[in-house]
Amino acid sequence: MNYIQKIKRLYNLSETENYGFSENQILDLEKTLDIKLPLN
């Protein structure tokens, strides 16, 4: 378990919800950099 997961559990935040960038922004980044980011 990494620090982000620990913080999310401590504050009862969803581990699958993205609280930073929109899904479209993430998809654009992946396409631009030709990479696939992990889901967690």
C-alpha positions as CSV (number, residue, x, y, z in Angstrom):
1,M,0.0,0.0,0.0
2,N,1.4,3.4,-1.0
3,Y,1.0,6.7,0.8
4,I,-1.8,7.9,-1.5
5,Q,-3.9,4.7,-0.7
6,K,-3.3,5.2,3.0
7,I,-4.4,8.9,2.8
8,K,-7.5,7.9,0.8
9,R,-8.4,5.2,3.4
10,L,-7.8,7.6,6.3
11,Y,-10.2,10.2,4.9
12,N,-12.6,7.6,3.5
13,L,-12.1,8.6,-0.1
14,S,-12.7,6.3,-3.0
15,E,-9.6,4.5,-4.1
16,T,-10.9,4.5,-7.7
17,E,-12.1,8.1,-8.0
18,N,-9.9,10.6,-9.6
19,Y,-9.8,13.8,-7.5
20,G,-7.4,15.7,-9.7
21,F,-7.7,15.7,-13.5
22,S,-10.7,14.9,-15.6
23,E,-10.8,11.5,-17.4
24,N,-10.5,13.4,-20.8
25,Q,-7.4,15.2,-19.6
26,I,-5.8,11.9,-18.5
27,L,-6.7,10.2,-21.8
28,D,-5.2,13.2,-23.8
29,L,-2.0,12.9,-21.8
30,E,-1.8,9.2,-22.4
31,K,-2.3,9.7,-26.1
32,T,0.2,12.6,-26.3
33,L,2.9,10.7,-24.4
34,D,2.0,7.3,-26.0
35,I,1.8,5.7,-22.5
36,K,-0.9,4.0,-20.4
37,L,-1.1,5.2,-16.8
38,P,-2.0,2.7,-14.0
39,L,-5.6,2.9,-12.7
40,N,-4.6,3.3,-9.0
